[in-house]
């Protein structure tokens, strides 16, 4: 999967003054005015340009998590389908063996002159209709009746398995289509943000990037004391893995080891600790016990925004490690960098 790296941040610190972009107002507006029909509206001033870029990155991150969810669902459906197809193959082999045995029995009866009305049934592709008529069972030998009932049961099971496999194929196609839609949404929004930021001069882009790096911001939040160590050995191991990933590039849809999106980083870190957690930030929110922010301990997952569209791993001392946005690298940031939805202890 392509990395889709970008060279600009998403502006997590909304308190930075809009004057950073004041010299770029005319060029940004000119760039946006050239967008095709249906593109983002042209901001009227630098503050609006900043707001637009911030919104685009938030929306792209939400679409990324939807893409991740669709990809995970596709993987599960493929595994289920593979298992069903194996069962269908084994069931067909069993049906073929039963038909062969019944055919041999019918042939023996024919050669011995003991042909019964069951011979036709034995060689039939559809014994159900015949067997449903209970009166006819008296005309079939005991051995034949037992074998035919087994064949009937095997055929019914085989039909059910084939229907299930067909349903999984339909679900799989829908899941792949959903992933493709979310991928296009991510690419479109990131491209729009990049066009806006590319309208700035290099110095102006650097100033914009510096304004979004949370330098000098306080680490903790009111009510957060000095946290003790990690809650478990696995949490400590996950945090150690996340620390080793610091400096790796952000890449949407990636879960390491060379690049990460937000939930990809946390999933990878816990995988390194031997713990399986869901692929998406929304899924990770429910992957353990939720604790108050004031009780957060190193290794806990900090989920952001009401929709749970961003996740980080708590590093202690009011800091988190996370994969921020396109163009940035895995890094430490203050835990209060954006509204916190929940803290989860896997």
Secondary structure as UniProt FT lines:
FT   TURN            14..15
FT   HELIX           18..24
FT   HELIX           25..33
FT   TURN            37..38
FT   HELIX           46..111
FT   TURN            112..113
FT   HELIX           118..122
FT   HELIX           128..131
FT   HELIX           134..139
FT   HELIX           142..198
FT   HELIX           202..210
FT   TURN            211..212
FT   TURN            215..216
FT   TURN            222..223
FT   HELIX           233..245
FT   TURN            246..247
FT   STRAND          249..250
FT   TURN            252..253
FT   STRAND          259..260
FT   HELIX           262..272
FT   TURN            273..274
FT   HELIX           281..285
FT   STRAND          289..291
FT   HELIX           293..295
FT   TURN            298..299
FT   STRAND          301..304
FT   TURN            306..307
FT   STRAND          310..316
FT   TURN            317..318
FT   STRAND          319..322
FT   TURN            326..327
FT   STRAND          331..334
FT   TURN            335..336
FT   STRAND          340..345
//
